Amino acid sequence: MEMDIVVPVREGAVNEQLRYALRSWAAHLPHGRVWVVGHRPAWADGVQHIPTRQTGTKYQNTTLAVRAACEHPDVSDRFLLANDDMFVMKPLAEMPVLHRGPVRQVETYYEARASGAYLRGMRETRALLAELGHPDPLSYELHVPMPVDKAGMLRALDIGRHLDVVHKRSLYGNLAELGGREIRDVKVLHRAPRGYSAQDVFLSTMPDSFTAGHVGAHIRRTFAERGPYESRRR
């Protein structure tokens, strides 16, 4: 049985990134059903929908969405957790398990560039994993789909419930001892034609780099045809 895809979606967006992400998954990523959790854009068709209340921070809202998918009886027991800005650019036989290397190295990267809730959540998640017997955990906070087991993710969410910015992918991935292959993160932040190549299997964008950047034009050219998850009406 092929794994379903679960994608949390924020409220109130037309979300052209999601449109093209769905096209890319339909073309290149073997899967069962697609579950949109949270907001379903009016144009989205042929997808399953789990509505959620989005009254917290973006981190709390996505955690709620993942929990709702794990608790839904019709979502496959193993599923692919994706974001609405993750694009699969080449055909895959199946989705591999990928990670970003040790969390300590990712922390160093973010310490040189930013601070705030995301970095604090990374540190707190790493500290929690160390308490649980994982002194040098791996980061699974990549912008690529991630294979997830419902029971294992629910256990991770319960363990990390006290963290307001839990890095749930990393918490789950280490507790489940997923292992996997290390890659760089594929998020393209800028409009300029750098940070990616036409040979990349996975890409991810910011709203601006998708709308006005070189990488967004590349993605839209690649998936120019309407996909099976769009209504016939625009």
Buried (B, 14 or more C-beta within 10 A) or exposed (E): EBBBBBBBBBEEEEBBBBBBBBBBBBBBBEBBBBBBBBBBBEBBBEBBEBEBEBEEEEBBBBBBBBBBBBEBEEBBEBBBBBBBBBBBBBEBEEBBBBBBBBBBEBBEBBEEEEEEEBBEBBBBBBEBBEEEEBEEBBBBBBBBBBBBBBEBBBBBBEBBEEBBBBBBBBBBBBBBEBEBEEBEBBBBBEBEEEBBEEEBBBBBBBBEBBBEBBBBBBBBEBBEEEBEBBEEEE
